[in-house]
Amino acid sequence: MNNTIAGKDLPLTEAVFYIMLALRHPNHGYGIIQEVEEMTGGRVTLGAGTLYGAIQTLEKKDWISVYSEEAGSRKKKEYLITDQGREVFRAERERISELARNAEKMDEA
């Protein structure tokens, strides 16, 4: 498998994978938490520390960017995955698909 796009950044953690997936459309922190919980049927629950730590890291890597920022004391921000982030996500999706295909061989044994 070729993971030169992401380099040493693959594999993504499950939390980062779901955060990036939730940012396929503009979303704010609490919205990300809710969407991930809904997507996983409650199996994955992001804590605020995990979420905002990951957001900072993803911004530094230019995998996500601020889409809009609300004026005011709380300054609620919406984030969106970048083109570079989409490439990394695509590479991770391919890696996971390969894992699943190979795991199916257990059924054949």
C-alpha positions, 0 to 999 in steps of 0.5 A: 500500500502506498501511504506517501501522502500521509507518510508517517501520519498513518494510521489515524487514531479512531478519534481523528478518523471520526473527527475528519469524517464529521468535518466533511461539512462545516461543523463546530466542536459540540456538533462533532461530538454529537455526530461522532456519537451518532455515527458510532451508535454511542460506541465512540464518545469524544471528550472535550480535551481529546477533541480540541487537542486533535483539532489543534493538531489537525489545524497545524497539519493543514488537514482542517481549517477554520470555516467560520468564527462567531463573534462574541465571548465564546467565539464558536468556530466551525471547521472544515476538512481541507483538500490535503485532509481529504487526501490523507482521509482517502489514504486511510480509508484505503488502508482500512479497506485493505485490512477488511479484505485481508481479514475476510480471508479468515472466513475462507480458512 
